[in-house]
Amino acid sequence: MLGIIHGVLNELEEAKNCLKKAALLNPRSFEAYYNLGRTQYGRGELEQALASYQKALLLKPDHIDTLVGLGLSCAGMEQWTQAQQFYEQALRINPKHAAALDNLANALRSQGRPELAIPYYRQACAINPRPATYSNLLLCLHYPAIHDPLAVFQEHRAWGELQARGCFAPAFSKADRNPDRKLRIGYVTPDLRAHSVAYFIEPLLVNHDRNQYEIFCYLELGEADDMTRRLQEYASVVRNTSGVADERIAAMIRDDQIDILVDLAGHTNNNRLPVFARKPAPIQITYLGYPNTTGLPMMDYRLTDEWADPPGMTEHLHTEKLVRLEKGFLCFAPPAESPDISLLPSIERGYVTFGSFNALPKITTEMLEVWAKILLSVPNSRLLIKNAQLTDPVLQERLRDQFVQFGLDNERVEILGRTSKEGHMTAFARVDIALDTFPYHGTTTTCDTLWMGVPVIALAGPSHVSRVGVSLLSRMGLGEHIAHSVDEYIEKAVRLANSTDELSRLRQNLRTMLKDSGLSDGLTFAQTVERAYRQRWQTWCEEMIEDAREELPTKADETETHLKSAWVLQSKQQWDAAIDAFQKALGLSPGNARALYGLGAAYAEKGLHELAIKCFTQYLEIVPDNKQIEFHIARLTGTSPPAPPAEYVSKLFDQYAEHFDLHLVTKLSYKAPELIYAAVAEVLDPDAAKMDIMDLGCGTGLCALLFREAALKLSGVDLSEKMVEVAKRRNLYDKLIVGDITVALEGLNEMHDLIIAADVFVYVGELRRVFELSSTALKRSGLFAFTVEATKDETEDYVLQPTGRYAHSMRYLNELAQTFELEVKIQRDAVLRIDRGNPINGYTVVMRRLGN
């Protein structure tokens, strides 16, 4: 017990000693070995932790947390495939164990299998939506070769909006609004240690003007290393935030009166982005550690440059305003362990060696295929791949097998795992040309490579994650090494391999070119960043002065305060508290229609239908003929109008457009597009030609992600203008229409091979006109595929449920099919989504058009 108490108090040395004694006194004590393993893992003693956990597992073979601990210990030693096995063993015992799912996904990502990791992250998020697990998911979305920047942005934005709920920005003291005073800058990071971020933040910390800026560091660290101890000397104040709650850190930052708070982690491991959601500083900036937006509405700015984020190219992919630093957003501190530059290895060996020292998750199967093509185009060439993950021999063998599949003999590929930093830098002496990864570019690896005299070939992409190499190479005047297509990437690598003179020139000059480019000029870089800080601060001061109006609160203000509080509580599904806040608003303003509407909605969610109907009825006395309120009353009284008001549907989906995908897929386990796609695939001939497809109620384009490859022409229609705007940004549809689906079908001039409607008819009761028009718009033998929610019995054609969604009977659907010359090919029970832990049952249906 004493050892466990020491562990809770984070007194790990004392905890370890006590638990060792407990294990000696009672070798059959599961608790002693399990807690000893946890303590040793916390101290970084991974082999010892592994041994203790194994002894604990012998005593309790089905203890899930022990299995997870074994996996974490293996992962810490780069034994990724062994870690995977422990996590999978845990999930066989409990398939819904969130920590096992999250860590299994981490193991798969680290093995270079992000497409397998992503579904496990989503499952973990659905079970336990921890910010850290969501961050793991968001980071992982950057790795797959099929990379949709807009879809990735939407997931970030949806995460940010979820974090923002219930967080209120505090007022900041007027006394601080001096645009020219000394500023307090706070850096929040888990990586002020032997880590890539430290090599880039060091020049800034070292060269800050202490007369103008006071530096605070908030470090999310277990134990400091030599790099930590050296760099924290450049800060006026250092605070360790490890294990401290988000709200407490935010209060700490407010107490420190930080003017500009800078996030250096983004969604990487051990980030503290939820602290930024609480807006503890007037200005908040994200920089350096993550190649994308945070998604947080409270993050004001992101530091970048004109090459990584060209003006007009990526603004729509950020919630932050972009601040482009002149001369580049990176400053590199070359490692002290750097050896002298070697001679060109191909001269001595007689063959060219390509190399990649990038992390394994960045090396996709598609990437390996491209590299194989390069080597097959350069006779006798070799490839050296080195990264920490490849310390695992199973992963080495898997990589070799993949190259064999692409026609490359094993003797042409050399694989290295983790080495010391000195060994890492020395290994560049064996490489003639480095091949950057895509879509996820290297950063530290690229700088190390160039510093060691090795040229880098990079492929430019459409967003920051695939343009960091563009920034680095452009600054060094090496634009000729930037490709804009896969074919050009291959061509540039092959051409350079065949130019020994050019390789020799680069070998001799790249280090000097890097120095001359300003990439390692810490003083100039710090001055550039400080100008950006000062300009943002002056802008904030000007805005605050303009907005500073002191007014005494009025009854209307108090009503508005209660309403805002009620909406926040309602968004968090805290219905009782929301009801209380709406009632307080009505106490101050009895005829407030918004309060009546909100109170009615909250009562409805609580199942208090009579009270909800009373509120909605009072609303109609104030605002007569409101079709949306009439619809709400209908759903609560059990009547079923043919369809909801169009305005109700459009407003509903306009409201959710930007975070619709994340909410549906992650929160509700939404499967309608996949169900329809699978059912259509069963009916279609495998050799079927590409089709003209109409997507009814297309929303943000989730169906398009699946059906685009099968489409000769893909059209979509949706009532929500904002949903269509999101769908447009996917660039998958040939034609998009904002409007009612029946109006769109009536206006069609062309026939279609396939009409799909995923989760659309839940917002349409009477389907007769939709079936008639769809049948008319289909070619002979064309398919009509859709999902519907199921009625509880077959007596009704359709029923408006208290949820505001329609359910349909299969009898009704079969009658419509017979009436409008449609043959039912598939009629399948399905769980369409999960709502509040309950499965929503329905049907997946595919019908074929008969007749001429």
ZAMARGU-4260 file (C-alpha; in steps of 0.2 Angstrom, whole numbers, plus 5000, padded with zeros to 4 digits):
<rodrens>
0) 5000/5000/5000 | 5014/5012/5004 | 5022/5009/4987 | 5005/5013/4979 | 5004/5029/4989
5) 5021/5035/4984 | 5017/5031/4966 | 5001/5042/4967 | 5012/5056/4974 | 5024/5054/4959
10) 5038/5049/4971 | 5043/5035/4959 | 5060/5030/4967 | 5052/5028/4984 | 5037/5019/4976
15) 5049/5007/4967 | 5059/5002/4982 | 5043/4999/4992 | 5035/4988/4979 | 5051/4978/4976
20) 5051/4974/4995 | 5032/4969/4994 | 5036/4958/4979 | 5050/4949/4988 | 5039/4947/5004
25) 5024/4940/4994 | 5029/4933/4977 | 5011/4929/4973 | 5006/4947/4975 | 4998/4953/4958
30) 4996/4971/4965 | 5015/4972/4969 | 5021/4967/4952 | 5008/4976/4943 | 5011/4993/4952
35) 5030/4990/4951 | 5028/4988/4932 | 5019/5005/4931 | 5032/5013/4942 | 5046/5007/4932
40) 5038/5012/4916 | 5035/5029/4923 | 5054/5030/4927 | 5058/5025/4909 | 5065/5008/4915
45) 5057/4999/4901 | 5065/4981/4902 | 5062/4981/4920 | 5044/4986/4918 | 5042/4972/4905
50) 5048/4959/4917 | 5037/4965/4931 | 5021/4966/4920 | 5025/4948/4914 | 5026/4942/4932
55) 5009/4951/4935 | 5001/4943/4920 | 5006/4925/4926 | 4996/4929/4941 | 4981/4937/4932
60) 4982/4931/4914 | 4966/4941/4909 | 4971/4958/4917 | 4968/4971/4903 | 4978/4985/4911
65) 4993/4973/4913 | 4992/4968/4894 | 4992/4987/4890 | 5007/4990/4901 | 5016/4976/4892
70) 5012/4984/4876 | 5018/5001/4881 | 5034/4994/4887 | 5037/4985/4871 | 5032/5001/4861
75) 5045/5011/4872 | 5058/4999/4866 | 5053/5000/4847 | 5046/4982/4848 | 5030/4988/4839
80) 5024/4971/4832 | 5026/4963/4850 | 5016/4978/4857 | 5003/4976/4844 | 5000/4958/4850
85) 4998/4963/4868 | 4985/4976/4863 | 4976/4964/4853 | 4976/4951/4867 | 4968/4964/4878
90) 4955/4968/4865 | 4950/4950/4864 | 4945/4951/4882 | 4936/4968/4881 | 4934/4974/4863
95) 4929/4991/4869 | 4944/4995/4880 | 4948/5013/4874 | 4966/5013/4880 | 4970/4997/4871
100) 4961/5003/4855 | 4971/5020/4856 | 4988/5011/4859 | 4984/4998/4846 | 4982/5012/4834
105) 4998/5020/4839 | 5007/5004/4836 | 5000/5002/4819 | 5004/5020/4815 | 5022/5018/4820
110) 5023/5002/4809 | 5019/5013/4794 | 5001/5007/4793 | 4991/5022/4796 | 4976/5016/4786
115) 4974/5002/4798 | 4977/5013/4813 | 4963/5026/4809 | 4948/5015/4812 | 4955/5010/4829
120) 4957/5028/4834 | 4939/5032/4829 | 4933/5017/4840 | 4943/5024/4854 | 4936/5041/4852
125) 4918/5035/4851 | 4920/5025/4868 | 4931/5038/4877 | 4932/5055/4868 | 4949/5060/4877
130) 4957/5075/4868 | 4973/5066/4867 | 4965/5051/4858 | 4957/5064/4845 | 4974/5072/4843
135) 4982/5055/4839 | 4968/5052/4826 | 4971/5070/4818 | 4989/5067/4817 | 4987/5050/4809
140) 4976/5058/4795 | 4991/5066/4787 | 5000/5050/4783 | 4990/5040/4771 | 4995/5042/4752
145) 4976/5046/4748 | 4976/5063/4757 | 4961/5075/4756 | 4967/5091/4765 | 4949/5098/4766
150) 4943/5082/4774 | 4957/5083/4787 | 4954/5102/4790 | 4935/5098/4793 | 4940/5085/4806
155) 4952/5097/4815 | 4939/5111/4815 | 4925/5099/4822 | 4937/5094/4836 | 4941/5112/4840
160) 4923/5117/4841 | 4920/5102/4853 | 4934/5108/4864 | 4927/5126/4863 | 4910/5121/4871
165) 4908/5128/4888 | 4925/5138/4888 | 4923/5156/4890 | 4936/5169/4885 | 4940/5180/4901
170) 4942/5199/4900 | 4960/5205/4901 | 4965/5220/4911 | 4965/5237/4903 | 4981/5241/4912
175) 4990/5229/4900 | 4985/5238/4884 | 5001/5247/4881 | 5006/5243/4863 | 5025/5246/4866
180) 5028/5239/4883 | 5039/5224/4887 | 5029/5208/4883 | 5027/5191/4892 | 5029/5177/4880
185) 5024/5160/4886 | 5029/5144/4876 | 5019/5128/4880 | 5028/5112/4874 | 5032/5094/4879
190) 5047/5094/4868 | 5060/5105/4876 | 5072/5090/4877 | 5082/5079/4865 | 5068/5081/4852
195) 5066/5089/4834 | 5056/5104/4841 | 5071/5108/4852 | 5083/5110/4838 | 5071/5123/4830
200) 5066/5133/4845 | 5083/5134/4852 | 5089/5149/4840 | 5073/5158/4846 | 5075/5156/4864
205) 5094/5160/4864 | 5092/5176/4854 | 5076/5184/4861 | 5078/5202/4866 | 5077/5201/4885
210) 5074/5220/4886 | 5058/5218/4876 | 5052/5201/4880 | 5051/5191/4896 | 5051/5172/4892
215) 5040/5159/4902 | 5041/5140/4897 | 5027/5128/4902 | 5034/5111/4900 | 5025/5095/4899
220) 5039/5084/4904 | 5042/5069/4915 | 5061/5071/4918 | 5072/5084/4911 | 5087/5079/4900
225) 5103/5089/4896 | 5094/5098/4882 | 5080/5103/4894 | 5093/5109/4907 | 5102/5119/4894
230) 5087/5128/4885 | 5077/5132/4901 | 5091/5143/4906 | 5086/5155/4892 | 5068/5157/4901
235) 5064/5169/4915 | 5052/5157/4922 | 5050/5138/4919 | 5035/5128/4926 | 5032/5110/4924
240) 5014/5106/4919 | 5015/5087/4919 | 5000/5080/4928 | 4992/5097/4931 | 4974/5099/4925
245) 4970/5110/4910 | 4960/5123/4920 | 4974/5124/4933 | 4987/5127/4920 | 4976/5140/4912
250) 4974/5149/4929 | 4993/5148/4931 | 4995/5157/4914 | 4983/5170/4918 | 4991/5173/4935
255) 5008/5175/4926 | 4999/5188/4915 | 5006/5181/4899 | 5002/5192/4884 | 5006/5180/4870
260) 5005/5161/4872 | 5013/5150/4859 | 5009/5132/4857 | 5024/5122/4850 | 5015/5105/4849
265) 4999/5105/4839 | 4991/5088/4840 | 5007/5079/4843 | 5010/5068/4859 | 5007/5076/4876
270) 5001/5092/4869 | 4990/5104/4880 | 4979/5111/4867 | 4964/5110/4879 | 4973/5124/4889
275) 4972/5135/4874 | 4953/5132/4872 | 4951/5141/4889 | 4960/5156/4881 | 4971/5161/4896
280) 4981/5174/4886 | 4975/5189/4875 | 4984/5182/4860 | 4987/5164/4856 | 4998/5157/4842
285) 5003/5139/4836 | 5020/5136/4828 | 5032/5123/4823 | 5028/5106/4831 | 5013/5102/4819
290) 5011/5103/4801 | 4993/5109/4801 | 4979/5120/4809 | 4974/5116/4827 | 4956/5118/4823
295) 4953/5128/4839 | 4943/5144/4836 | 4953/5152/4851 | 4970/5150/4842 | 4972/5167/4834
300) 4987/5164/4823 | 4999/5151/4815 | 5017/5155/4810 | 5022/5149/4793 | 5029/5156/4777
305) 5025/5160/4758 | 5032/5143/4752 | 5024/5131/4765 | 5007/5141/4764 | 5007/5151/4748
310) 4995/5166/4748 | 4978/5160/4742 | 4982/5142/4743 | 4979/5136/4761 | 4969/5149/4771
315) 4953/5139/4769 | 4962/5125/4778 | 4965/5134/4794 | 4955/5141/4809 | 4969/5153/4813
320) 4975/5168/4803 | 4991/5164/4794 | 5007/5175/4798 | 5020/5172/4785 | 5037/5176/4791
325) 5048/5184/4779 | 5063/5173/4774 | 5055/5157/4781 | 5046/5150/4796 | 5061/5138/4802
330) 5078/5141/4810 | 5089/5126/4812 | 5102/5123/4825 | 5114/5110/4818 | 5118/5096/4830
335) 5134/5098/4840 | 5137/5079/4835 | 5139/5083/4817 | 5154/5076/4809 | 5164/5083/4794
340) 5156/5081/4777 | 5162/5065/4769 | 5167/5062/4751 | 5154/5057/4739 | 5151/5038/4742
345) 5146/5034/4724 | 5164/5038/4719 | 5172/5026/4730 | 5158/5012/4729 | 5154/5013/4710
350) 5136/5015/4713 | 5123/5028/4719 | 5115/5026/4736 | 5098/5034/4738 | 5092/5036/4756
355) 5078/5041/4768 | 5080/5043/4786 | 5062/5049/4788 | 5050/5041/4801 | 5042/5025/4796
360) 5024/5031/4797 | 5028/5043/4783 | 5034/5029/4772 | 5018/5022/4763 | 5016/5007/4752
365) 5014/5020/4737 | 5030/5028/4743 | 5040/5012/4742 | 5033/5008/4725 | 5040/5025/4718
370) 5057/5022/4726 | 5057/5005/4718 | 5054/5013/4701 | 5069/5025/4704 | 5081/5011/4709
375) 5075/5001/4694 | 5079/5016/4683 | 5097/5018/4690 | 5107/5002/4687 | 5116/4995/4702
380) 5109/5009/4714 | 5105/5005/4732 | 5093/5012/4745 | 5097/5015/4763 | 5082/5017/4775
385) 5085/5022/4793 | 5073/5026/4807 | 5069/5021/4825 | 5054/5011/4821 | 5064/4999/4810
390) 5074/4993/4826 | 5060/4980/4826 | 5066/4965/4815 | 5049/4960/4810 | 5046/4977/4802
395) 5062/4976/4793 | 5057/4959/4785 | 5040/4966/4781 | 5048/4981/4772 | 5060/4969/4762
400) 5045/4959/4756 | 5036/4974/4750 | 5051/4979/4739 | 5052/4962/4732 | 5034/4964/4727
405) 5039/4979/4717 | 5053/4970/4709 | 5068/4975/4719 | 5081/4962/4726 | 5084/4962/4744
410) 5103/4965/4742 | 5099/4983/4735 | 5090/4988/4751 | 5099/4991/4767 | 5089/4995/4783
415) 5095/5002/4799 | 5086/5005/4816 | 5089/5017/4830 | 5107/5024/4833 | 5114/5038/4844
420) 5113/5055/4837 | 5131/5054/4832 | 5128/5038/4823 | 5113/5045/4814 | 5123/5060/4808
425) 5138/5049/4803 | 5126/5037/4792 | 5123/5052/4780 | 5141/5048/4774 | 5134/5033/4765
430) 5120/5042/4755 | 5122/5051/4739 | 5104/5057/4736 | 5090/5058/4749 | 5072/5055/4744
435) 5059/5065/4754 | 5043/5057/4759 | 5026/5063/4753 | 5012/5068/4757 | 5021/5070/4774
440) 5037/5079/4771 | 5052/5078/4783 | 5058/5093/4793 | 5072/5089/4805 | 5077/5075/4793
445) 5078/5086/4778 | 5089/5099/4788 | 5101/5086/4794 | 5102/5079/4777 | 5106/5095/4769
450) 5118/5100/4783 | 5128/5084/4779 | 5130/5088/4761 | 5116/5077/4754 | 5104/5084/4741
455) 5085/5081/4744 | 5072/5077/4731 | 5055/5083/4737 | 5037/5082/4729 | 5026/5098/4732
460) 5008/5095/4738 | 4993/5106/4741 | 4995/5110/4759 | 5008/5113/4773 | 5011/5095/4777
465) 5018/5092/4759 | 5026/5109/4757 | 5039/5110/4771 | 5052/5103/4760 | 5047/5116/4747
470) 5051/5130/4760 | 5068/5123/4765 | 5074/5119/4747 | 5067/5136/4740 | 5076/5146/4754
475) 5092/5137/4749 | 5090/5141/4730 | 5087/5123/4726 | 5070/5124/4717 | 5076/5112/4704
480) 5075/5098/4717 | 5056/5101/4719 | 5045/5090/4709 | 5026/5094/4706 | 5021/5076/4701
485) 5026/5058/4704 | 5034/5056/4687 | 5044/5072/4689 | 5050/5066/4706 | 5056/5050/4698
490) 5064/5060/4684 | 5073/5072/4695 | 5080/5058/4706 | 5086/5048/4691 | 5094/5063/4682
495) 5103/5068/4698 | 5109/5051/4700 | 5117/5051/4683 | 5126/5068/4686 | 5142/5064/4697
500) 5149/5081/4694 | 5133/5089/4701 | 5132/5078/4716 | 5151/5082/4720 | 5147/5100/4719
505) 5132/5099/4730 | 5142/5088/4742 | 5155/5102/4744 | 5143/5117/4745 | 5127/5112/4753
510) 5133/5116/4771 | 5139/5133/4766 | 5123/5136/4756 | 5112/5132/4771 | 5122/5144/4782
515) 5121/5158/4768 | 5102/5155/4766 | 5098/5161/4784 | 5091/5144/4789 | 5104/5144/4804
520) 5104/5163/4807 | 5096/5163/4824 | 5098/5182/4828 | 5089/5187/4812 | 5076/5174/4814
525) 5072/5179/4832 | 5070/5197/4826 | 5058/5192/4813 | 5047/5182/4825 | 5048/5196/4838
530) 5042/5209/4825 | 5027/5197/4821 | 5023/5196/4840 | 5024/5215/4842 | 5013/5218/4827
535) 5000/5206/4833 | 5001/5214/4850 | 4998/5231/4843 | 4984/5226/4833 | 4976/5218/4849
540) 4978/5234/4859 | 4970/5244/4845 | 4955/5232/4844 | 4953/5232/4863 | 4953/5251/4864
545) 4940/5253/4851 | 4929/5240/4860 | 4931/5247/4877 | 4914/5252/4882 | 4909/5252/4900
550) 4890/5249/4902 | 4880/5244/4918 | 4871/5227/4915 | 4853/5229/4910 | 4839/5216/4912
555) 4841/5212/4894 | 4859/5209/4897 | 4855/5197/4911 | 4842/5188/4901 | 4855/5186/4887
560) 4868/5180/4899 | 4856/5166/4905 | 4852/5162/4887 | 4870/5160/4882 | 4873/5149/4897
565) 4858/5139/4893 | 4863/5136/4875 | 4881/5130/4881 | 4873/5118/4894 | 4861/5112/4881
570) 4876/5109/4868 | 4884/5098/4882 | 4868/5089/4885 | 4866/5095/4903 | 4847/5096/4901
575) 4843/5100/4919 | 4855/5114/4921 | 4849/5121/4904 | 4831/5120/4909 | 4836/5130/4925
580) 4845/5143/4915 | 4830/5145/4902 | 4818/5147/4916 | 4829/5161/4924 | 4829/5170/4907
585) 4810/5168/4906 | 4809/5175/4924 | 4817/5191/4918 | 4809/5191/4901 | 4792/5181/4902
590) 4788/5183/4883 | 4806/5179/4876 | 4803/5168/4861 | 4820/5161/4861 | 4819/5156/4879
595) 4803/5147/4876 | 4810/5138/4861 | 4825/5133/4870 | 4816/5127/4885 | 4804/5117/4874
600) 4818/5109/4866 | 4826/5104/4882 | 4810/5097/4889 | 4808/5087/4873 | 4826/5080/4875
605) 4821/5075/4893 | 4806/5066/4887 | 4794/5078/4895 | 4784/5080/4880 | 4768/5089/4888
610) 4779/5103/4895 | 4788/5104/4878 | 4772/5106/4869 | 4766/5119/4881 | 4782/5129/4878
615) 4781/5127/4859 | 4762/5132/4860 | 4766/5148/4869 | 4780/5152/4856 | 4767/5151/4843
620) 4756/5164/4852 | 4771/5176/4851 | 4777/5170/4833 | 4762/5163/4824 | 4763/5152/4809
625) 4780/5146/4812 | 4781/5130/4802 | 4797/5124/4812 | 4788/5125/4829 | 4772/5117/4821
630) 4783/5102/4815 | 4791/5100/4833 | 4773/5099/4840 | 4769/5086/4827 | 4783/5075/4831
635) 4779/5076/4850 | 4760/5073/4848 | 4762/5058/4836 | 4755/5066/4820 | 4765/5063/4804
640) 4765/5077/4791 | 4771/5072/4774 | 4788/5081/4776 | 4796/5094/4788 | 4798/5112/4783
645) 4812/5115/4770 | 4818/5129/4781 | 4819/5118/4796 | 4830/5105/4787 | 4841/5118/4778
650) 4845/5127/4795 | 4848/5111/4804 | 4861/5105/4792 | 4869/5123/4789 | 4872/5123/4807
655) 4882/5107/4807 | 4890/5108/4790 | 4908/5111/4796 | 4909/5097/4809 | 4895/5086/4802
660) 4907/5072/4796 | 4916/5070/4812 | 4900/5071/4822 | 4892/5058/4811 | 4906/5046/4809
665) 4915/5047/4826 | 4901/5051/4838 | 4886/5041/4829 | 4896/5028/4820 | 4887/5032/4804
670) 4888/5019/4791 | 4874/5023/4778 | 4886/5027/4764 | 4896/5011/4767 | 4880/5001/4768
675) 4874/5007/4751 | 4891/5006/4743 | 4892/4987/4748 | 4875/4983/4743 | 4877/4991/4726
680) 4893/4982/4723 | 4884/4966/4726 | 4871/4970/4712 | 4883/4977/4700 | 4893/4966/4687
685) 4911/4967/4693 | 4916/4973/4675 | 4902/4986/4674 | 4907/5002/4665 | 4908/5019/4675
690) 4891/5026/4678 | 4881/5042/4678 | 4876/5044/4697 | 4865/5056/4706 | 4867/5058/4725
695) 4851/5064/4733 | 4854/5074/4749 | 4872/5073/4746 | 4877/5083/4762 | 4896/5086/4763
700) 4900/5072/4750 | 4903/5057/4761 | 4895/5046/4747 | 4906/5054/4734 | 4922/5048/4743
705) 4916/5030/4740 | 4907/5032/4723 | 4919/5044/4714 | 4929/5030/4706 | 4914/5021/4699
710) 4907/5037/4692 | 4908/5044/4674 | 4898/5059/4680 | 4893/5062/4698 | 4880/5075/4703
715) 4873/5079/4720 | 4859/5089/4727 | 4856/5095/4745 | 4844/5108/4753 | 4858/5115/4764
720) 4869/5128/4755 | 4883/5126/4768 | 4883/5107/4766 | 4885/5110/4747 | 4899/5122/4750
725) 4908/5109/4760 | 4905/5096/4747 | 4911/5108/4733 | 4928/5109/4742 | 4930/5090/4741
730) 4931/5093/4722 | 4923/5076/4719 | 4906/5081/4711 | 4904/5086/4692 | 4888/5095/4697
735) 4881/5101/4713 | 4863/5109/4716 | 4856/5118/4731 | 4838/5114/4732 | 4824/5101/4736
740) 4827/5084/4729 | 4810/5083/4721 | 4813/5099/4712 | 4830/5094/4706 | 4824/5077/4700
745) 4810/5086/4690 | 4823/5097/4682 | 4834/5083/4676 | 4837/5082/4657 | 4848/5067/4658
750) 4846/5049/4663 | 4856/5040/4677 | 4863/5023/4680 | 4862/5025/4699 | 4853/5036/4711
755) 4858/5035/4729 | 4851/5042/4745 | 4860/5039/4761 | 4851/5044/4777 | 4840/5056/4767
760) 4822/5049/4768 | 4822/5051/4787 | 4818/5069/4782 | 4804/5064/4770 | 4789/5056/4775
765) 4778/5053/4760 | 4790/5046/4747 | 4778/5043/4732 | 4784/5058/4722 | 4802/5054/4725
770) 4800/5036/4719 | 4790/5042/4704 | 4804/5055/4699 | 4818/5043/4703 | 4811/5029/4692
775) 4808/5041/4678 | 4826/5047/4679 | 4834/5030/4679 | 4840/5021/4663 | 4833/5004/4660
780) 4841/4992/4673 | 4847/5007/4683 | 4848/5006/4702 | 4840/5016/4716 | 4849/5013/4732
785) 4845/5021/4749 | 4843/5018/4768 | 4828/5021/4779 | 4824/5020/4797 | 4812/5006/4801
790) 4795/5008/4809 | 4791/4997/4824 | 4777/4988/4814 | 4771/4987/4796 | 4754/4995/4799
795) 4759/5013/4795 | 4767/5019/4779 | 4778/5031/4788 | 4779/5038/4806 | 4787/5054/4812
800) 4797/5050/4827 | 4800/5061/4843 | 4818/5063/4836 | 4811/5073/4821 | 4816/5059/4809
805) 4804/5048/4799 | 4803/5029/4799 | 4796/5019/4785 | 4789/5002/4784 | 4796/4989/4771
810) 4778/4985/4766 | 4776/5004/4760 | 4792/5003/4751 | 4788/4987/4742 | 4771/4995/4737
815) 4780/5010/4729 | 4792/4999/4720 | 4778/4989/4712 | 4769/5005/4707 | 4784/5013/4699
820) 4791/4998/4690 | 4806/4995/4702 | 4811/4978/4707 | 4819/4975/4724 | 4836/4967/4723
825) 4842/4969/4741 | 4832/4972/4756 | 4843/4971/4772 | 4841/4975/4790 | 4855/4987/4796
830) 4861/4997/4810 | 4862/5014/4803 | 4870/5023/4817 | 4872/5023/4836 | 4862/5037/4845
835) 4865/5039/4864 | 4872/5021/4865 | 4856/5014/4856 | 4857/5006/4839 | 4846/5014/4826
840) 4838/5000/4815 | 4833/5002/4797 | 4835/4995/4780 | 4847/4995/4766 | 4838/4994/4750
845) 4843/4992/4732 | 4830/4992/4718 | 4832/4990/4699 | 4822/4999/4686 | 4811/4988/4675
850) 4803/4992/4658 | 4809/5001/4643
</rodrens>
